[in-house]
Amino acid sequence: MQRMTLGQLLGRSDALSWTSALYLPITAHTLSLSTPCCVLEEDEDEENAETANYVAQNDFKYVLGIQAVQDIVANARTQKSDVSSTELLGALEYYLKRDAFIRLDTS
């Protein structure tokens, strides 16, 4: 289990295991770069029990698999090599609302 902010997650998503998942606080209705999050491994039954306990005790909810987060970040960086953290957050929010990749303004 790794705790961090969304800004930290988006900045280093490529270093995380694609078998992990992103969890956010249940109360996080608006996202920001400082929103706390946690990344939990999802690939083994024993770890799934620990994940369920941690999530329940800390009021977190499953949001996405890290592989999807990595795809969102990669897509944004493909469109714009100097993509900002704020733009990455916008890309994540867009994906969560529309289940689609954002089209960034590259002009």
N, C-alpha and C positions, 0 to 999 in steps of 0.2 A: 504494500500500500504506500502510495506517495501522495502527500498533501502539497498543494501549491496554489497559485492563483491562475485564473484563465490566461492572463498575459504570459505567465511563465510556461504554461502548457502549450500555448500556440507557438511560442518561440523555440520550443525544443521537442515538439511532437514527434519528429523523425527519430529521436533517440529512445522513444518508448516502445515497448513490445506491442505489436499489432494484436496480440491476444488479450490485451487489457481493455478496460472500459472506463469511460468518463462518467463521474457522478458529480452532481451539483446539489447544493442545499435545497430542500423542498421549498423553502421560503424565497429562493432566488427567482423572482418574477422578471426582473430586469438584470441583464448581464452587463458587466463591465470588466475591464482588464484586471481589476482587483478582486473580482468575485472569487471566493475560495472554491476549490474543487479538489477532488481526489481521483486518483487513477488506481484501479484495483485489477489484479490479475483475474482472468475469468476461465482459465482452461482446465482446472482440476476440481473434482468433486469436493475434496477437503477444503480447498481454498474458497469454493463457492459458499460453503457453510460459514466460513469466517467472514466472507464478503457480506453475506446476508445479515449477520450479527452486527458488523460494523455499520452498515448502511442504516439498519433499524435504530441502533443506539445513538447515531449522530444525525438523524433526520436528513439523510442524503437520498437522492433518487437517481436511477440509471438514466443517462441521456443518450450516449452513443458509444459504439465501439471505437477504440483508438484508431483502428484502420480507417474509419470514415473521417475522423479528425485529420489524420495524415493526408487523406485524399483532398479534403477541403483546403488545407494549407498548400499542398502541392499544386492544386488547380490555381489558386490565387497567385502563387509565385511563378507559375508558367505564364500567366497573363501579364504580370508586373514584377520584374525582378527585385525592385526596391519597395515591395509592398510593406506597409506600416503595420504595427501591432493593431492599431485601430481598424484598419482595413481587414485584417485577419479576423478580428472579433466580428465585424460586420458580415464577413463571409460565413462565419459559423452561425450567426443569428439567422441569416438568409436561408441557410441550409436547414436549420431546425424548423423554420416556419414553412418552407416550401418544398423540402425534400429535393432540392436542386442546387446546383452550383451557381454562385453569383457571377455576373459579368461585370468586371471592374472597368472603370474609365481609365484608359491608358494614355489619354492625351495630356 
